[in-house]
Amino acid sequence: MLAVVADTEVPLAGQLGADFYQNPLAYFARMRDEGPVTPAVLPNGQRAWLVTRYADVRAALADPRLHKDWRKMAPPDWEPDPVNGYLSVHLLNADPPDHTRLRKLVTKAFTARRVAGLRPRVEAITAALLDAIEARVAAGEHTVDLLDAFAFPLPVTVICELLGIPAKDQDEFRAWSNAVVASEGEPGSFRAAGLAMFNYFTSLVAAKRANPADDMVSALIAASDSGDSLDERELISMLFLLLIAGHETTTNLIASGALALLTNPAELARLRSDPALLPGAVDELLRFVNPLNHATERFTLEPVEIGGVTIPAREWVLCATAAANHDDGRFPAADRLDVGRDAGGHVAFGHGIHYCLGAPLARLEGEVAFGALLSRFPSLSLAVDPSSLRWRPSSLIHGLEKLPVRLR
């Protein structure tokens, strides 16, 4: 995030402690009870206003007074870091009309019909990964890290194939992505990861430009080269966004969703006994486990009232989608997993013009992944005490570091 200090001194309702990453819902519940909007400081020192109630979050996500293009917040003499500036001119950091233009270029790749056509390939990748896990168990391994062996490689392989990126590089992608979304880490790790991705995509674009293929990278290059409103910076930044967004949410859905089912055995048994519940259960798991704690940052350029609270100009705003999805006012008994619940209207994918482009693909991957996993391994169980599991140090991403399971 761009470090800009507001002109107005605002009293802070609280400092989010280091344990925020391990239990964000506890913090969000207190904030939601205290008021619709809470000024706070995140564990990494970032100051922001958190919107936590469902109705207010949904309205804020669609409010054009909450801007995304961080360059509007920059001081007149500010210049971006060349690398990070190059990687940040993507959809999630754009306001209309730029957002409209950029989104139009990639929307057709993620239509429900186009995604439905990917099902056989998603099923094949899923089966191959589960075959490999089964072979490891047959060879005598007692436990497997489901995150490492299944939840990560499934969506990253799918998005790599869709984009036209070699899946052999997925370990590098994982390291880069972890550094980019982390709220804490070694100094310079964010920029180092950004530089590595910048160099990687620059080389990839050059290679695809010389030898185009039937993939999204080649299609985006063709749009750029034909003058269809996509310059080189936007092209590189688009690939950066699609790769990270294309696997992060789904990886966490699969891993955290599996954990939720294993720690709610009655709901797990219910889903196993009635596979017809699966499509709706995926949305309930998205609502319940919340792969993102909050939507990506927005900011005010003028005073904005949300839920009766006025946020001053030039302040960062975080719409806590996880808090909204656990608001009893919208989802009764929201802290209870219910695989038969109608979870329609959840905001795990956001709302408004920035609603997640990849939502149909994430739902498909979740449906295939959970269906195959539960069918293949009826004795699936946690290999550790749930309280020992750790969550990644990111205010944005709510994702496990590991998920050790027993298959038999």
C-alpha positions in Angstrom: 0.0 0.0 0.0 1.1 3.6 -0.7 2.2 5.2 2.6 0.1 8.4 2.8 -0.8 10.0 6.1 -4.1 11.7 6.3 -4.3 15.5 7.0 -6.8 14.9 9.8 -5.9 13.3 13.1 -8.4 10.6 13.7 -8.8 8.8 17.1 -8.1 5.1 16.7 -10.5 2.6 18.2 -7.9 -0.1 18.5 -4.7 -1.7 17.6 -5.1 -5.1 16.0 -2.7 -7.4 17.9 -0.2 -9.9 16.4 -2.9 -12.6 17.0 -5.2 -10.9 14.4 -3.8 -13.2 11.7 -4.7 -16.3 13.7 -8.2 -15.3 14.6 -9.5 -12.3 12.6 -13.1 -13.2 13.0 -12.8 -12.5 16.8 -11.6 -9.0 16.1 -14.2 -8.4 13.4 -17.0 -9.6 15.7 -16.1 -7.0 18.4 -15.9 -4.3 15.8 -19.2 -5.3 14.3 -20.8 -5.1 17.7 -19.3 -1.7 18.5 -20.3 0.1 15.4 -20.5 -0.1 11.6 -17.0 1.5 10.9 -13.9 1.2 13.1 -10.7 3.2 12.7 -7.8 0.9 13.6 -4.2 0.0 13.1 -3.3 -3.3 11.6 -0.5 -5.4 13.1 2.0 -4.1 10.5 1.3 -0.5 11.4 -1.1 0.2 8.5 -3.9 2.6 9.5 -7.3 2.1 8.0 -11.1 2.3 8.6 -12.7 -1.1 8.7 -16.3 -1.6 7.6 -17.7 -4.8 9.2 -21.5 -5.1 8.9 -23.0 -6.8 5.9 -25.2 -4.1 4.6 -22.5 -1.4 5.0 -19.8 -3.6 3.4 -22.0 -4.4 0.4 -22.9 -0.8 -0.1 -19.2 0.3 0.3 -18.0 -2.2 -2.2 -20.2 -0.5 -4.8 -19.7 3.1 -3.7 -17.9 5.1 -6.4 -16.7 7.6 -3.7 -14.3 4.8 -2.5 -11.5 4.9 -5.1 -9.0 2.3 -6.1 -6.4 4.1 -8.3 -3.7 4.8 -5.6 -2.0 7.4 -7.8 -4.9 9.8 -6.8 -3.6 9.6 -3.2 0.0 10.3 -4.1 1.7 13.7 -3.2 2.4 15.8 -6.3 6.1 15.1 -6.3 5.8 11.3 -5.5 7.2 8.8 -8.0 6.5 5.1 -7.7 9.1 2.4 -7.4 9.7 1.5 -11.1 9.0 -2.2 -10.6 6.1 -2.1 -8.2 4.6 0.8 -10.2 4.8 -1.3 -13.3 3.0 -4.2 -11.6 0.2 -2.3 -10.0 -1.8 -0.8 -13.0 -4.3 -3.6 -13.0 -8.0 -4.1 -12.5 -8.0 -4.0 -8.7 -6.2 -0.6 -8.7 -8.3 1.0 -11.4 -11.4 3.3 -11.4 -13.6 3.8 -14.4 -13.1 4.4 -17.3 -9.7 2.6 -17.1 -11.3 -0.3 -15.1 -14.1 -0.7 -17.6 -11.6 -0.9 -20.5 -9.2 -3.3 -18.8 -12.0 -5.6 -17.5 -13.6 -5.9 -20.9 -10.3 -7.3 -22.3 -10.4 -10.4 -20.0 -14.1 -10.9 -19.2 -14.7 -13.3 -22.1 -12.1 -15.7 -20.8 -14.1 -16.2 -17.5 -17.7 -16.4 -18.7 -19.8 -19.2 -17.1 -19.9 -21.0 -20.5 -16.2 -20.8 -21.1 -15.4 -21.9 -17.6 -17.9 -24.9 -17.9 -15.8 -26.1 -20.8 -12.8 -26.4 -18.5 -14.5 -28.9 -16.2 -13.0 -32.1 -17.9 -9.5 -30.6 -17.6 -10.0 -29.6 -14.0 -11.3 -33.1 -13.2 -8.3 -34.6 -14.9 -5.8 -32.5 -12.9 -7.7 -33.2 -9.7 -7.6 -37.0 -10.4 -3.9 -36.9 -11.1 -3.1 -35.0 -7.9 -5.2 -37.4 -5.8 -3.5 -40.4 -7.6 -0.2 -39.0 -6.5 -1.4 -38.6 -2.9 -2.8 -42.1 -2.9 0.6 -43.5 -4.2 2.4 -41.7 -1.3 0.1 -43.2 1.2 0.4 -46.7 -0.3 4.2 -46.3 -0.1 3.9 -45.8 3.7 3.5 -42.1 4.3 1.2 -41.7 7.3 0.3 -38.0 6.8 0.2 -35.7 3.8 0.1 -31.9 3.8 -3.1 -31.4 1.8 -2.2 -27.7 1.2 1.1 -28.6 -0.5 -0.1 -31.8 -2.3 -3.5 -30.7 -3.5 -5.0 -27.3 -2.5 -2.1 -25.3 -4.0 -1.2 -27.3 -7.2 -4.8 -27.7 -8.4 -5.7 -24.0 -9.0 -2.1 -23.0 -9.9 -2.0 -25.7 -12.6 -5.4 -24.6 -13.9 -4.5 -20.9 -14.1 -1.1 -21.6 -15.6 -2.7 -23.7 -18.4 -5.3 -21.0 -19.0 -2.8 -18.3 -19.2 -0.2 -20.3 -21.1 2.5 -20.3 -18.4 4.7 -23.3 -17.7 3.4 -25.1 -14.6 6.9 -26.3 -13.8 7.5 -22.8 -12.4 4.7 -23.1 -9.8 7.0 -23.4 -6.8 8.5 -20.0 -7.7 5.0 -18.5 -8.2 4.0 -19.7 -4.7 7.1 -18.1 -3.1 6.5 -14.8 -5.0 2.8 -14.8 -4.2 3.4 -15.4 -0.5 5.8 -12.5 -0.4 3.5 -10.2 -2.3 0.4 -10.7 -0.1 2.2 -10.9 3.2 1.7 -8.1 5.7 5.0 -8.9 7.5 8.3 -10.3 6.4 11.9 -9.6 5.6 12.6 -6.0 4.5 12.7 -5.8 0.7 10.9 -9.2 0.3 7.9 -7.6 -1.4 10.1 -5.7 -3.9 12.3 -8.7 -4.5 9.2 -10.8 -5.3 7.8 -8.0 -7.5 11.1 -7.7 -9.4 11.3 -11.5 -10.0 7.7 -11.5 -11.3 8.4 -8.4 -13.5 11.4 -10.1 -15.0 9.6 -13.4 -15.5 6.6 -11.8 -17.2 8.7 -9.6 -19.4 10.6 -12.6 -20.7 7.3 -14.6 -21.1 5.7 -11.8 -23.1 8.7 -11.6 -25.4 8.6 -15.4 -25.9 4.9 -15.4 -26.6 5.2 -12.5 -28.9 7.7 -14.4 -31.0 5.8 -17.6 -30.8 2.1 -17.0 -30.0 -0.1 -19.9 -28.9 -3.8 -20.6 -28.1 -3.7 -19.1 -24.6 -4.6 -16.0 -22.7 -1.2 -14.5 -22.6 -1.0 -14.6 -26.4 -4.5 -13.2 -26.7 -3.6 -10.3 -24.4 -0.5 -9.6 -26.4 -2.5 -9.6 -29.6 -4.9 -7.1 -28.0 -1.9 -4.9 -27.0 -0.2 -5.1 -30.4 -3.4 -4.3 -32.3 -3.8 -1.1 -30.2 -6.9 -2.4 -28.4 -6.3 -0.2 -25.3 -3.7 -2.3 -23.5 -0.2 -0.9 -23.1 2.9 -2.8 -22.1 2.7 -1.8 -18.4 -1.0 -2.9 -18.3 -0.2 -6.2 -20.0 2.6 -7.1 -17.5 0.4 -6.0 -14.6 -2.6 -7.9 -15.9 -0.6 -11.1 -16.0 0.7 -10.4 -12.4 -2.9 -10.0 -11.2 -4.3 -13.0 -13.0 -1.7 -15.4 -11.8 -1.9 -14.4 -8.1 -5.7 -13.9 -8.0 -6.1 -17.0 -10.1 -4.9 -19.3 -7.4 -4.7 -17.6 -4.0 -8.4 -17.5 -3.2 -9.1 -21.1 -4.5 -6.1 -22.5 -2.7 -7.4 -21.1 0.5 -11.0 -22.2 -0.2 -9.9 -25.8 -0.7 -7.6 -26.0 2.3 -9.7 -24.0 4.7 -12.9 -25.6 3.5 -11.4 -29.1 4.1 -10.4 -28.0 7.6 -14.0 -26.6 8.2 -15.5 -29.9 7.1 -13.1 -32.0 9.2 -13.9 -30.0 12.3 -17.6 -30.2 11.6 -18.1 -33.9 11.2 -21.9 -33.8 11.1 -21.8 -31.5 8.1 -19.1 -33.5 6.5 -21.2 -36.7 6.8 -24.2 -34.7 5.5 -22.3 -33.6 2.4 -21.0 -37.1 1.8 -24.5 -38.6 2.0 -26.0 -36.1 -0.4 -23.5 -35.0 -3.1 -26.3 -32.8 -4.6 -25.6 -30.4 -1.9 -22.1 -29.8 -3.2 -22.6 -26.7 -5.4 -24.4 -24.8 -2.6 -21.9 -26.1 -0.1 -19.1 -24.5 -2.0 -20.7 -21.1 -1.6 -21.4 -21.9 2.1 -17.7 -22.8 2.6 -16.7 -19.5 0.8 -18.9 -17.6 3.2 -17.8 -19.6 6.3 -14.0 -19.8 5.7 -13.5 -16.5 3.9 -10.3 -16.9 1.8 -9.9 -13.1 2.1 -10.2 -11.2 5.4 -11.1 -8.0 3.5 -11.4 -6.7 0.0 -8.4 -4.9 -1.5 -7.8 -1.3 -0.3 -10.0 1.6 -1.2 -9.6 5.3 -0.2 -11.6 8.5 0.2 -10.9 11.7 -1.6 -13.7 13.5 0.2 -15.5 12.9 3.4 -17.7 9.8 3.0 -20.5 8.7 5.4 -20.9 4.9 5.9 -23.4 3.6 8.4 -23.7 7.0 10.0 -20.0 7.3 10.5 -18.1 10.0 8.5 -14.7 8.9 7.2 -12.5 12.0 6.4 -10.9 12.6 3.0 -7.7 10.8 2.1 -8.2 7.8 4.4 -7.8 4.1 3.6 -10.8 2.0 3.9 -11.0 -1.8 4.2 -14.3 -3.6 3.6 -14.1 -6.6 5.9 -15.9 -9.2 3.8 -15.1 -11.9 6.3 -16.9 -9.9 9.0 -19.9 -9.3 6.6 -20.2 -13.0 5.9 -20.4 -13.7 9.6 -23.0 -11.0 10.3 -26.0 -12.8 11.9 -28.2 -10.0 10.6 -27.7 -11.4 7.1 -26.9 -15.0 7.8 -28.6 -16.4 10.9 -26.3 -18.4 13.1 -23.5 -17.2 10.8 -20.7 -18.8 12.9 -22.2 -22.3 12.2 -21.3 -24.2 9.1 -24.4 -25.4 7.3 -23.8 -27.1 4.0 -27.5 -26.9 3.2 -27.7 -23.1 3.8 -28.6 -20.7 1.0 -25.4 -18.7 1.1 -26.4 -16.6 -1.9 -25.4 -13.0 -1.5 -22.2 -13.7 0.4 -19.4 -11.2 -0.4 -16.4 -13.6 -0.5 -16.0 -12.6 -4.2 -16.7 -8.9 -3.5 -19.6 -6.9 -5.0 -20.0 -4.1 -7.6 -17.7 -3.4 -10.5 -14.8 -5.1 -8.8 -16.6 -8.4 -8.3 -14.2 -11.2 -8.8 -13.8 -12.1 -12.5 -12.7 -15.6 -11.6 -15.7 -16.5 -9.4 -17.1 -19.1 -11.9 -13.7 -20.8 -12.1 -13.2 -20.8 -8.3 -16.6 -22.3 -7.8 -15.9 -25.0 -10.4 -12.6 -25.9 -8.9 -14.1 -26.0 -5.4 -16.9 -28.3 -6.5 -14.6 -30.7 -8.4 -12.0 -30.6 -5.6 -14.3 -31.3 -2.7 -16.3 -33.9 -4.6 -13.3 -35.9 -5.6 -11.5 -35.6 -2.3 -14.4 -36.8 -0.2 -15.2 -39.6 -2.6 -11.7 -40.8 -2.9 -10.8 -40.7 0.8 -13.8 -41.6 3.0 -11.5 -41.8 6.0 -9.9 -38.4 5.6 -9.1 -36.9 9.0 -6.9 -34.2 10.6 -3.4 -35.4 11.6 -2.9 -32.7 14.2 -4.9 -30.8 16.8 -6.7 -28.0 15.0 -5.4 -25.5 17.6 -1.8 -26.1 16.4 -2.5 -25.0 12.8 -1.1 -21.6 11.9 -2.4 -19.0 9.4 -0.2 -16.9 7.1 0.8 -13.4 8.4 -1.4 -11.4 6.0 -4.2 -9.0 6.7 -5.6 -9.6 3.2 -5.3 -13.4 2.8 -6.7 -15.8 5.3 -4.8 -19.0 4.5 -3.3 -21.9 6.3 0.5 -22.5 6.3 0.0 -26.3 6.3 -2.8 -28.8 6.6 -1.5 -32.2 7.7 -4.1 -34.9 7.1 -4.4 -38.7 7.3 -6.1 -40.4 4.3 -6.6 -43.8 5.9 
